């Protein structure tokens, strides 16, 4: 895992946090919830490849 992936996840997290705060102040709580769920899905999509690599490494280590 390289630092680029960590920076991408942190960037998405910061953007989602700011947008959620702005939407919360305006009174759009339902939109704020949708933005946070969308952010989590985006981060999960970015991490799927790394999770696959982790499971492949575990299979190799334990000989499964």
PQR file of N, CA, C, O and H, with PARSE charges and radii, in Angstrom:
ATOM      1  N   UNK A   1       0.849  -1.175   0.000 -0.4000 1.5000
ATOM      2  CA  UNK A   1       0.000   0.000   0.000 -0.0000 2.0000
ATOM      3  C   UNK A   1       0.892   1.234   0.000  0.5500 1.7000
ATOM      4  O   UNK A   1       1.814   1.347   0.808 -0.5500 1.4000
ATOM      5  N   UNK A   2       0.617   2.136  -0.892 -0.4000 1.5000
ATOM      6  CA  UNK A   2       1.438   3.329  -0.986 -0.0000 2.0000
ATOM      7  C   UNK A   2       0.720   4.534  -0.398  0.5500 1.7000
ATOM      8  O   UNK A   2      -0.472   4.483  -0.093 -0.5500 1.4000
ATOM      9  H   UNK A   2      -0.132   2.045  -1.549  0.4000 1.0000
ATOM     10  N   UNK A   3       1.462   5.603  -0.248 -0.4000 1.5000
ATOM     11  CA  UNK A   3       0.946   6.811   0.395 -0.0000 2.0000
ATOM     12  C   UNK A   3      -0.128   7.474  -0.457  0.5500 1.7000
ATOM     13  O   UNK A   3      -0.964   8.209   0.068 -0.5500 1.4000
ATOM     14  H   UNK A   3       2.430   5.644  -0.496  0.4000 1.0000
ATOM     15  N   UNK A   4      -0.118   7.226  -1.765 -0.4000 1.5000
ATOM     16  CA  UNK A   4      -1.104   7.848  -2.653 -0.0000 2.0000
ATOM     17  C   UNK A   4      -2.527   7.442  -2.268  0.5500 1.7000
ATOM     18  O   UNK A   4      -3.433   8.276  -2.256 -0.5500 1.4000
ATOM     19  H   UNK A   4       0.561   6.628  -2.192  0.4000 1.0000
ATOM     20  N   UNK A   5      -2.720   6.174  -1.958 -0.4000 1.5000
ATOM     21  CA  UNK A   5      -4.044   5.684  -1.572 -0.0000 2.0000
ATOM     22  C   UNK A   5      -4.487   6.314  -0.253  0.5500 1.7000
ATOM     23  O   UNK A   5      -5.652   6.682  -0.103 -0.5500 1.4000
ATOM     24  H   UNK A   5      -1.985   5.496  -1.967  0.4000 1.0000
ATOM     25  N   UNK A   6      -3.577   6.440   0.692 -0.4000 1.5000
ATOM     26  CA  UNK A   6      -3.899   7.059   1.981 -0.0000 2.0000
ATOM     27  C   UNK A   6      -4.297   8.515   1.777  0.5500 1.7000
ATOM     28  O   UNK A   6      -5.240   8.992   2.408 -0.5500 1.4000
ATOM     29  H   UNK A   6      -2.630   6.141   0.571  0.4000 1.0000
ATOM     30  N   UNK A   7      -3.592   9.219   0.909 -0.4000 1.5000
ATOM     31  CA  UNK A   7      -3.908  10.622   0.649 -0.0000 2.0000
ATOM     32  C   UNK A   7      -5.258  10.766  -0.043  0.5500 1.7000
ATOM     33  O   UNK A   7      -6.005  11.699   0.251 -0.5500 1.4000
ATOM     34  H   UNK A   7      -2.826   8.831   0.397  0.4000 1.0000
ATOM     35  N   UNK A   8      -5.578   9.857  -0.954 -0.4000 1.5000
ATOM     36  CA  UNK A   8      -6.878   9.903  -1.626 -0.0000 2.0000
ATOM     37  C   UNK A   8      -8.016   9.699  -0.625  0.5500 1.7000
ATOM     38  O   UNK A   8      -9.011  10.423  -0.651 -0.5500 1.4000
ATOM     39  H   UNK A   8      -4.971   9.099  -1.192  0.4000 1.0000
ATOM     40  N   UNK A   9      -7.862   8.717   0.251 -0.4000 1.5000
ATOM     41  CA  UNK A   9      -8.890   8.444   1.259 -0.0000 2.0000
ATOM     42  C   UNK A   9      -9.037   9.646   2.192  0.5500 1.7000
ATOM     43  O   UNK A   9     -10.156  10.034   2.526 -0.5500 1.4000
ATOM     44  H   UNK A   9      -7.054   8.129   0.273  0.4000 1.0000
ATOM     45  N   UNK A  10      -7.936  10.228   2.607 -0.4000 1.5000
ATOM     46  CA  UNK A  10      -7.989  11.399   3.486 -0.0000 2.0000
ATOM     47  C   UNK A  10      -8.643  12.584   2.778  0.5500 1.7000
ATOM     48  O   UNK A  10      -9.418  13.322   3.385 -0.5500 1.4000
ATOM     49  H   UNK A  10      -7.027   9.913   2.336  0.4000 1.0000
ATOM     50  N   UNK A  11      -8.335  12.762   1.509 -0.4000 1.5000
ATOM     51  CA  UNK A  11      -8.933  13.856   0.735 -0.0000 2.0000
ATOM     52  C   UNK A  11     -10.439  13.712   0.604  0.5500 1.7000
ATOM     53  O   UNK A  11     -11.184  14.673   0.799 -0.5500 1.4000
ATOM     54  H   UNK A  11      -7.706  12.162   1.015  0.4000 1.0000
ATOM     55  N   UNK A  12     -10.880  12.513   0.276 -0.4000 1.5000
ATOM     56  CA  UNK A  12     -12.324  12.273   0.170 -0.0000 2.0000
ATOM     57  C   UNK A  12     -12.984  12.484   1.520  0.5500 1.7000
ATOM     58  O   UNK A  12     -14.063  13.070   1.599 -0.5500 1.4000
ATOM     59  H   UNK A  12     -10.275  11.733   0.117  0.4000 1.0000
ATOM     60  N   UNK A  13     -12.356  12.019   2.566 -0.4000 1.5000
ATOM     61  CA  UNK A  13     -12.916  12.197   3.908 -0.0000 2.0000
ATOM     62  C   UNK A  13     -13.054  13.653   4.296  0.5500 1.7000
ATOM     63  O   UNK A  13     -14.064  14.046   4.880 -0.5500 1.4000
ATOM     64  H   UNK A  13     -11.479  11.543   2.502  0.4000 1.0000
ATOM     65  N   UNK A  14     -12.053  14.460   3.980 -0.4000 1.5000
ATOM     66  CA  UNK A  14     -12.121  15.882   4.314 -0.0000 2.0000
ATOM     67  C   UNK A  14     -13.199  16.594   3.506  0.5500 1.7000
ATOM     68  O   UNK A  14     -13.940  17.416   4.044 -0.5500 1.4000
ATOM     69  H   UNK A  14     -11.232  14.141   3.505  0.4000 1.0000
ATOM     70  N   UNK A  15     -13.287  16.284   2.226 -0.4000 1.5000
ATOM     71  CA  UNK A  15     -14.310  16.914   1.382 -0.0000 2.0000
ATOM     72  C   UNK A  15     -15.707  16.542   1.872  0.5500 1.7000
ATOM     73  O   UNK A  15     -16.589  17.397   1.962 -0.5500 1.4000
ATOM     74  H   UNK A  15     -12.684  15.616   1.789  0.4000 1.0000
ATOM     75  N   UNK A  16     -15.901  15.267   2.186 -0.4000 1.5000
ATOM     76  CA  UNK A  16     -17.208  14.819   2.677 -0.0000 2.0000
ATOM     77  C   UNK A  16     -17.541  15.497   4.002  0.5500 1.7000
ATOM     78  O   UNK A  16     -18.685  15.894   4.220 -0.5500 1.4000
ATOM     79  H   UNK A  16     -15.184  14.573   2.113  0.4000 1.0000
ATOM     80  N   UNK A  17     -16.565  15.632   4.881 -0.4000 1.5000
ATOM     81  CA  UNK A  17     -16.806  16.268   6.178 -0.0000 2.0000
ATOM     82  C   UNK A  17     -17.218  17.733   6.012  0.5500 1.7000
ATOM     83  O   UNK A  17     -18.138  18.199   6.684 -0.5500 1.4000
ATOM     84  H   UNK A  17     -15.635  15.309   4.704  0.4000 1.0000
ATOM     85  N   UNK A  18     -16.547  18.449   5.129 -0.4000 1.5000
ATOM     86  CA  UNK A  18     -16.875  19.856   4.908 -0.0000 2.0000
ATOM     87  C   UNK A  18     -18.265  19.996   4.307  0.5500 1.7000
ATOM     88  O   UNK A  18     -19.054  20.832   4.747 -0.5500 1.4000
ATOM     89  H   UNK A  18     -15.800  18.070   4.583  0.4000 1.0000
ATOM     90  N   UNK A  19     -18.569  19.172   3.294 -0.4000 1.5000
ATOM     91  CA  UNK A  19     -19.885  19.253   2.651 -0.0000 2.0000
ATOM     92  C   UNK A  19     -20.989  18.895   3.642  0.5500 1.7000
ATOM     93  O   UNK A  19     -22.041  19.535   3.651 -0.5500 1.4000
ATOM     94  H   UNK A  19     -17.929  18.492   2.937  0.4000 1.0000
ATOM     95  N   UNK A  20     -20.766  17.893   4.466 -0.4000 1.5000
ATOM     96  CA  UNK A  20     -21.764  17.507   5.470 -0.0000 2.0000
ATOM     97  C   UNK A  20     -21.994  18.621   6.479  0.5500 1.7000
ATOM     98  O   UNK A  20     -23.131  18.866   6.882 -0.5500 1.4000
ATOM     99  H   UNK A  20     -19.912  17.373   4.459  0.4000 1.0000
ATOM    100  N   UNK A  21     -20.929  19.295   6.889 -0.4000 1.5000
ATOM    101  CA  UNK A  21     -21.069  20.409   7.826 -0.0000 2.0000
ATOM    102  C   UNK A  21     -21.876  21.546   7.195  0.5500 1.7000
ATOM    103  O   UNK A  21     -22.755  22.121   7.837 -0.5500 1.4000
ATOM    104  H   UNK A  21     -20.006  19.096   6.561  0.4000 1.0000
ATOM    105  N   UNK A  22     -21.574  21.862   5.944 -0.4000 1.5000
ATOM    106  CA  UNK A  22     -22.295  22.941   5.258 -0.0000 2.0000
ATOM    107  C   UNK A  22     -23.768  22.580   5.104  0.5500 1.7000
ATOM    108  O   UNK A  22     -24.643  23.403   5.373 -0.5500 1.4000
ATOM    109  H   UNK A  22     -20.861  21.395   5.422  0.4000 1.0000
ATOM    110  N   UNK A  23     -24.040  21.364   4.676 -0.4000 1.5000
ATOM    111  CA  UNK A  23     -25.431  20.951   4.495 -0.0000 2.0000
ATOM    112  C   UNK A  23     -26.172  20.896   5.826  0.5500 1.7000
ATOM    113  O   UNK A  23     -27.362  21.203   5.878 -0.5500 1.4000
ATOM    114  H   UNK A  23     -23.330  20.695   4.457  0.4000 1.0000
ATOM    115  N   UNK A  24     -25.496  20.513   6.889 -0.4000 1.5000
ATOM    116  CA  UNK A  24     -26.115  20.487   8.206 -0.0000 2.0000
ATOM    117  C   UNK A  24     -26.493  21.876   8.689  0.5500 1.7000
ATOM    118  O   UNK A  24     -27.553  22.061   9.287 -0.5500 1.4000
ATOM    119  H   UNK A  24     -24.529  20.264   6.846  0.4000 1.0000
ATOM    120  N   UNK A  25     -25.633  22.853   8.435 -0.4000 1.5000
ATOM    121  CA  UNK A  25     -25.906  24.229   8.849 -0.0000 2.0000
ATOM    122  C   UNK A  25     -27.079  24.827   8.082  0.5500 1.7000
ATOM    123  O   UNK A  25     -27.839  25.631   8.622 -0.5500 1.4000
ATOM    124  H   UNK A  25     -24.772  22.703   7.950  0.4000 1.0000
ATOM    125  N   UNK A  26     -27.221  24.430   6.816 -0.4000 1.5000
ATOM    126  CA  UNK A  26     -28.288  24.962   5.977 -0.0000 2.0000
ATOM    127  C   UNK A  26     -29.628  24.297   6.306  0.5500 1.7000
ATOM    128  O   UNK A  26     -30.690  24.816   5.963 -0.5500 1.4000
ATOM    129  H   UNK A  26     -26.604  23.777   6.377  0.4000 1.0000
ATOM    130  N   UNK A  27     -29.564  23.151   6.970 -0.4000 1.5000
ATOM    131  CA  UNK A  27     -30.795  22.451   7.329 -0.0000 2.0000
ATOM    132  C   UNK A  27     -31.137  21.307   6.411  0.5500 1.7000
ATOM    133  O   UNK A  27     -32.259  20.803   6.442 -0.5500 1.4000
ATOM    134  H   UNK A  27     -28.701  22.729   7.249  0.4000 1.0000
ATOM    135  N   UNK A  28     -30.213  20.895   5.612 -0.4000 1.5000
ATOM    136  CA  UNK A  28     -30.424  19.780   4.675 -0.0000 2.0000
ATOM    137  C   UNK A  28     -29.796  18.519   5.245  0.5500 1.7000
ATOM    138  O   UNK A  28     -28.848  17.979   4.674 -0.5500 1.4000
ATOM    139  H   UNK A  28     -29.301  21.305   5.587  0.4000 1.0000
ATOM    140  N   UNK A  29     -30.316  18.056   6.356 -0.4000 1.5000
ATOM    141  CA  UNK A  29     -29.741  16.892   7.031 -0.0000 2.0000
ATOM    142  C   UNK A  29     -29.861  15.621   6.205  0.5500 1.7000
ATOM    143  O   UNK A  29     -28.966  14.777   6.242 -0.5500 1.4000
ATOM    144  H   UNK A  29     -31.085  18.495   6.819  0.4000 1.0000
ATOM    145  N   UNK A  30     -30.959  15.470   5.457 -0.4000 1.5000
ATOM    146  CA  UNK A  30     -31.113  14.266   4.634 -0.0000 2.0000
ATOM    147  C   UNK A  30     -30.077  14.225   3.510  0.5500 1.7000
ATOM    148  O   UNK A  30     -29.582  13.156   3.155 -0.5500 1.4000
ATOM    149  H   UNK A  30     -31.686  16.156   5.427  0.4000 1.0000
ATOM    150  N   UNK A  31     -29.752  15.391   2.954 -0.4000 1.5000
ATOM    151  CA  UNK A  31     -28.711  15.446   1.931 -0.0000 2.0000
ATOM    152  C   UNK A  31     -27.337  15.173   2.547  0.5500 1.7000
ATOM    153  O   UNK A  31     -26.483  14.536   1.931 -0.5500 1.4000
ATOM    154  H   UNK A  31     -30.154  16.260   3.243  0.4000 1.0000
ATOM    155  N   UNK A  32     -27.145  15.657   3.748 -0.4000 1.5000
ATOM    156  CA  UNK A  32     -25.889  15.429   4.450 -0.0000 2.0000
ATOM    157  C   UNK A  32     -25.657  13.935   4.671  0.5500 1.7000
ATOM    158  O   UNK A  32     -24.540  13.442   4.516 -0.5500 1.4000
ATOM    159  H   UNK A  32     -27.839  16.175   4.249  0.4000 1.0000
ATOM    160  N   UNK A  33     -26.713  13.229   5.031 -0.4000 1.5000
ATOM    161  CA  UNK A  33     -26.609  11.778   5.229 -0.0000 2.0000
ATOM    162  C   UNK A  33     -26.262  11.081   3.919  0.5500 1.7000
ATOM    163  O   UNK A  33     -25.428  10.176   3.894 -0.5500 1.4000
ATOM    164  H   UNK A  33     -27.621  13.630   5.157  0.4000 1.0000
ATOM    165  N   UNK A  34     -26.900  11.500   2.837 -0.4000 1.5000
ATOM    166  CA  UNK A  34     -26.609  10.891   1.524 -0.0000 2.0000
ATOM    167  C   UNK A  34     -25.170  11.148   1.097  0.5500 1.7000
ATOM    168  O   UNK A  34     -24.528  10.272   0.517 -0.5500 1.4000
ATOM    169  H   UNK A  34     -27.578  12.235   2.857  0.4000 1.0000
ATOM    170  N   UNK A  35     -24.660  12.340   1.378 -0.4000 1.5000
ATOM    171  CA  UNK A  35     -23.269  12.656   1.026 -0.0000 2.0000
ATOM    172  C   UNK A  35     -22.306  11.786   1.819  0.5500 1.7000
ATOM    173  O   UNK A  35     -21.315  11.308   1.268 -0.5500 1.4000
ATOM    174  H   UNK A  35     -25.181  13.052   1.849  0.4000 1.0000
ATOM    175  N   UNK A  36     -22.577  11.572   3.095 -0.4000 1.5000
ATOM    176  CA  UNK A  36     -21.664  10.757   3.900 -0.0000 2.0000
ATOM    177  C   UNK A  36     -21.704   9.294   3.469  0.5500 1.7000
ATOM    178  O   UNK A  36     -20.668   8.629   3.451 -0.5500 1.4000
ATOM    179  H   UNK A  36     -23.383  11.961   3.543  0.4000 1.0000
ATOM    180  N   UNK A  37     -22.890   8.782   3.122 -0.4000 1.5000
ATOM    181  CA  UNK A  37     -22.979   7.404   2.626 -0.0000 2.0000
ATOM    182  C   UNK A  37     -22.259   7.272   1.296  0.5500 1.7000
ATOM    183  O   UNK A  37     -21.561   6.286   1.061 -0.5500 1.4000
ATOM    184  H   UNK A  37     -23.732   9.321   3.137  0.4000 1.0000
ATOM    185  N   UNK A  38     -22.422   8.252   0.431 -0.4000 1.5000
ATOM    186  CA  UNK A  38     -21.725   8.232  -0.863 -0.0000 2.0000
ATOM    187  C   UNK A  38     -20.214   8.272  -0.666  0.5500 1.7000
ATOM    188  O   UNK A  38     -19.479   7.593  -1.383 -0.5500 1.4000
ATOM    189  H   UNK A  38     -22.990   9.053   0.622  0.4000 1.0000
ATOM    190  N   UNK A  39     -19.748   9.051   0.289 -0.4000 1.5000
ATOM    191  CA  UNK A  39     -18.314   9.110   0.580 -0.0000 2.0000
ATOM    192  C   UNK A  39     -17.779   7.777   1.063  0.5500 1.7000
ATOM    193  O   UNK A  39     -16.689   7.361   0.669 -0.5500 1.4000
ATOM    194  H   UNK A  39     -20.345   9.603   0.871  0.4000 1.0000
ATOM    195  N   UNK A  40     -18.548   7.098   1.923 -0.4000 1.5000
ATOM    196  CA  UNK A  40     -18.110   5.781   2.400 -0.0000 2.0000
ATOM    197  C   UNK A  40     -18.054   4.779   1.261  0.5500 1.7000
ATOM    198  O   UNK A  40     -17.129   3.969   1.191 -0.5500 1.4000
ATOM    199  H   UNK A  40     -19.434   7.436   2.243  0.4000 1.0000
ATOM    200  N   UNK A  41     -19.027   4.825   0.373 -0.4000 1.5000
ATOM    201  CA  UNK A  41     -19.028   3.912  -0.781 -0.0000 2.0000
ATOM    202  C   UNK A  41     -17.838   4.199  -1.683  0.5500 1.7000
ATOM    203  O   UNK A  41     -17.190   3.272  -2.167 -0.5500 1.4000
ATOM    204  H   UNK A  41     -19.778   5.483   0.430  0.4000 1.0000
ATOM    205  N   UNK A  42     -17.544   5.473  -1.914 -0.4000 1.5000
ATOM    206  CA  UNK A  42     -16.394   5.845  -2.742 -0.0000 2.0000
ATOM    207  C   UNK A  42     -15.090   5.324  -2.153  0.5500 1.7000
ATOM    208  O   UNK A  42     -14.253   4.777  -2.871 -0.5500 1.4000
ATOM    209  H   UNK A  42     -18.070   6.227  -1.521  0.4000 1.0000
ATOM    210  N   UNK A  43     -14.920   5.493  -0.852 -0.4000 1.5000
ATOM    211  CA  UNK A  43     -13.702   5.018  -0.188 -0.0000 2.0000
ATOM    212  C   UNK A  43     -13.617   3.502  -0.255  0.5500 1.7000
ATOM    213  O   UNK A  43     -12.541   2.950  -0.488 -0.5500 1.4000
ATOM    214  H   UNK A  43     -15.600   5.937  -0.268  0.4000 1.0000
ATOM    215  N   UNK A  44     -14.747   2.819  -0.053 -0.4000 1.5000
ATOM    216  CA  UNK A  44     -14.742   1.361  -0.138 -0.0000 2.0000
ATOM    217  C   UNK A  44     -14.351   0.896  -1.537  0.5500 1.7000
ATOM    218  O   UNK A  44     -13.606  -0.074  -1.675 -0.5500 1.4000
ATOM    219  H   UNK A  44     -15.621   3.267   0.136  0.4000 1.0000
ATOM    220  N   UNK A  45     -14.834   1.562  -2.564 -0.4000 1.5000
ATOM    221  CA  UNK A  45     -14.475   1.200  -3.940 -0.0000 2.0000
ATOM    222  C   UNK A  45     -12.971   1.382  -4.162  0.5500 1.7000
ATOM    223  O   UNK A  45     -12.338   0.576  -4.843 -0.5500 1.4000
ATOM    224  H   UNK A  45     -15.439   2.350  -2.452  0.4000 1.0000
ATOM    225  N   UNK A  46     -12.407   2.443  -3.586 -0.4000 1.5000
ATOM    226  CA  UNK A  46     -10.970   2.660  -3.738 -0.0000 2.0000
ATOM    227  C   UNK A  46     -10.161   1.581  -3.014  0.5500 1.7000
ATOM    228  O   UNK A  46      -9.053   1.250  -3.436 -0.5500 1.4000
ATOM    229  H   UNK A  46     -12.922   3.098  -3.032  0.4000 1.0000
ATOM    230  N   UNK A  47     -10.705   1.035  -1.933 -0.4000 1.5000
ATOM    231  CA  UNK A  47      -9.973   0.065  -1.128 -0.0000 2.0000
ATOM    232  C   UNK A  47     -10.186  -1.387  -1.553  0.5500 1.7000
ATOM    233  O   UNK A  47      -9.488  -2.271  -1.058 -0.5500 1.4000
ATOM    234  H   UNK A  47     -11.605   1.304  -1.590  0.4000 1.0000
ATOM    235  N   UNK A  48     -11.121  -1.656  -2.447 -0.4000 1.5000
ATOM    236  CA  UNK A  48     -11.436  -3.035  -2.828 -0.0000 2.0000
ATOM    237  C   UNK A  48     -10.211  -3.749  -3.387  0.5500 1.7000
ATOM    238  O   UNK A  48      -9.973  -4.911  -3.061 -0.5500 1.4000
ATOM    239  H   UNK A  48     -11.689  -0.938  -2.850  0.4000 1.0000
ATOM    240  N   UNK A  49      -9.443  -3.078  -4.213 -0.4000 1.5000
ATOM    241  CA  UNK A  49      -8.255  -3.707  -4.807 -0.0000 2.0000
ATOM    242  C   UNK A  49      -7.241  -4.073  -3.726  0.5500 1.7000
ATOM    243  O   UNK A  49      -6.656  -5.155  -3.766 -0.5500 1.4000
ATOM    244  H   UNK A  49      -9.637  -2.134  -4.478  0.4000 1.0000
ATOM    245  N   UNK A  50      -7.032  -3.183  -2.766 -0.4000 1.5000
ATOM    246  CA  UNK A  50      -6.083  -3.466  -1.683 -0.0000 2.0000
ATOM    247  C   UNK A  50      -6.571  -4.615  -0.805  0.5500 1.7000
ATOM    248  O   UNK A  50      -5.769  -5.432  -0.352 -0.5500 1.4000
ATOM    249  H   UNK A  50      -7.508  -2.304  -2.734  0.4000 1.0000
ATOM    250  N   UNK A  51      -7.864  -4.682  -0.565 -0.4000 1.5000
ATOM    251  CA  UNK A  51      -8.425  -5.780   0.226 -0.0000 2.0000
ATOM    252  C   UNK A  51      -8.230  -7.105  -0.512  0.5500 1.7000
ATOM    253  O   UNK A  51      -7.931  -8.126   0.108 -0.5500 1.4000
ATOM    254  H   UNK A  51      -8.515  -4.018  -0.933  0.4000 1.0000
ATOM    255  N   UNK A  52      -8.400  -7.087  -1.834 -0.4000 1.5000
ATOM    256  CA  UNK A  52      -8.149  -8.289  -2.636 -0.0000 2.0000
ATOM    257  C   UNK A  52      -6.701  -8.738  -2.535  0.5500 1.7000
ATOM    258  O   UNK A  52      -6.425  -9.932  -2.418 -0.5500 1.4000
ATOM    259  H   UNK A  52      -8.643  -6.258  -2.337  0.4000 1.0000
ATOM    260  N   UNK A  53      -5.777  -7.788  -2.579 -0.4000 1.5000
ATOM    261  CA  UNK A  53      -4.360  -8.119  -2.434 -0.0000 2.0000
ATOM    262  C   UNK A  53      -4.067  -8.713  -1.059  0.5500 1.7000
ATOM    263  O   UNK A  53      -3.257  -9.632  -0.935 -0.5500 1.4000
ATOM    264  H   UNK A  53      -6.001  -6.818  -2.674  0.4000 1.0000
ATOM    265  N   UNK A  54      -4.731  -8.186  -0.023 -0.4000 1.5000
ATOM    266  CA  UNK A  54      -4.555  -8.703   1.329 -0.0000 2.0000
ATOM    267  C   UNK A  54      -4.994 -10.161   1.411  0.5500 1.7000
ATOM    268  O   UNK A  54      -4.276 -10.993   1.965 -0.5500 1.4000
ATOM    269  H   UNK A  54      -5.389  -7.440  -0.124  0.4000 1.0000
ATOM    270  N   UNK A  55      -6.163 -10.475   0.865 -0.4000 1.5000
ATOM    271  CA  UNK A  55      -6.644 -11.852   0.907 -0.0000 2.0000
ATOM    272  C   UNK A  55      -5.750 -12.789   0.095  0.5500 1.7000
ATOM    273  O   UNK A  55      -5.540 -13.936   0.487 -0.5500 1.4000
ATOM    274  H   UNK A  55      -6.746  -9.799   0.415  0.4000 1.0000
ATOM    275  N   UNK A  56      -5.224 -12.311  -1.031 -0.4000 1.5000
ATOM    276  CA  UNK A  56      -4.301 -13.122  -1.822 -0.0000 2.0000
ATOM    277  C   UNK A  56      -3.031 -13.413  -1.021  0.5500 1.7000
ATOM    278  O   UNK A  56      -2.536 -14.541  -1.029 -0.5500 1.4000
ATOM    279  H   UNK A  56      -5.394 -11.379  -1.350  0.4000 1.0000
ATOM    280  N   UNK A  57      -2.509 -12.410  -0.338 -0.4000 1.5000
ATOM    281  CA  UNK A  57      -1.314 -12.609   0.481 -0.0000 2.0000
ATOM    282  C   UNK A  57      -1.574 -13.576   1.620  0.5500 1.7000
ATOM    283  O   UNK A  57      -0.724 -14.408   1.937 -0.5500 1.4000
ATOM    284  H   UNK A  57      -2.911 -11.495  -0.331  0.4000 1.0000
ATOM    285  N   UNK A  58      -2.752 -13.473   2.244 -0.4000 1.5000
ATOM    286  CA  UNK A  58      -3.078 -14.391   3.333 -0.0000 2.0000
ATOM    287  C   UNK A  58      -3.197 -15.828   2.824  0.5500 1.7000
ATOM    288  O   UNK A  58      -2.767 -16.761   3.503 -0.5500 1.4000
ATOM    289  H   UNK A  58      -3.442 -12.797   1.987  0.4000 1.0000
ATOM    290  N   UNK A  59      -3.769 -16.008   1.651 -0.4000 1.5000
ATOM    291  CA  UNK A  59      -3.859 -17.352   1.074 -0.0000 2.0000
ATOM    292  C   UNK A  59      -2.474 -17.927   0.815  0.5500 1.7000
ATOM    293  O   UNK A  59      -2.227 -19.104   1.077 -0.5500 1.4000
ATOM    294  H   UNK A  59      -4.117 -15.250   1.100  0.4000 1.0000
ATOM    295  N   UNK A  60      -1.557 -17.085   0.293 -0.4000 1.5000
ATOM    296  CA  UNK A  60      -0.215 -17.544   0.016 -0.0000 2.0000
ATOM    297  C   UNK A  60       0.535 -17.914   1.302  0.5500 1.7000
ATOM    298  O   UNK A  60       1.236 -18.924   1.355 -0.5500 1.4000
ATOM    299  H   UNK A  60      -1.757 -16.129   0.081  0.4000 1.0000
ATOM    300  N   UNK A  61       0.378 -17.085   2.327 -0.4000 1.5000
ATOM    301  CA  UNK A  61       1.087 -17.325   3.576 -0.0000 2.0000
ATOM    302  C   UNK A  61       0.630 -18.613   4.248  0.5500 1.7000
ATOM    303  O   UNK A  61       1.446 -19.399   4.730 -0.5500 1.4000
ATOM    304  H   UNK A  61      -0.191 -16.264   2.283  0.4000 1.0000
ATOM    305  N   UNK A  62      -0.691 -18.821   4.273 -0.4000 1.5000
ATOM    306  CA  UNK A  62      -1.229 -19.984   4.950 -0.0000 2.0000
ATOM    307  C   UNK A  62      -1.444 -21.193   4.034  0.5500 1.7000
ATOM    308  O   UNK A  62      -1.897 -22.247   4.479 -0.5500 1.4000
ATOM    309  H   UNK A  62      -1.353 -18.182   3.881  0.4000 1.0000
ATOM    310  N   UNK A  63      -1.115 -21.027   2.757 -0.4000 1.5000
ATOM    311  CA  UNK A  63      -1.195 -22.136   1.811 -0.0000 2.0000
ATOM    312  C   UNK A  63      -2.620 -22.623   1.546  0.5500 1.7000
ATOM    313  O   UNK A  63      -2.854 -23.824   1.409 -0.5500 1.4000
ATOM    314  H   UNK A  63      -0.747 -20.171   2.395  0.4000 1.0000
ATOM    315  N   UNK A  64      -3.543 -21.715   1.474 -0.4000 1.5000
ATOM    316  CA  UNK A  64      -4.935 -22.091   1.241 -0.0000 2.0000
ATOM    317  C   UNK A  64      -5.274 -22.092  -0.233  0.5500 1.7000
ATOM    318  O   UNK A  64      -6.410 -22.388  -0.605 -0.5500 1.4000
ATOM    319  H   UNK A  64      -3.353 -20.739   1.585  0.4000 1.0000
TER
END
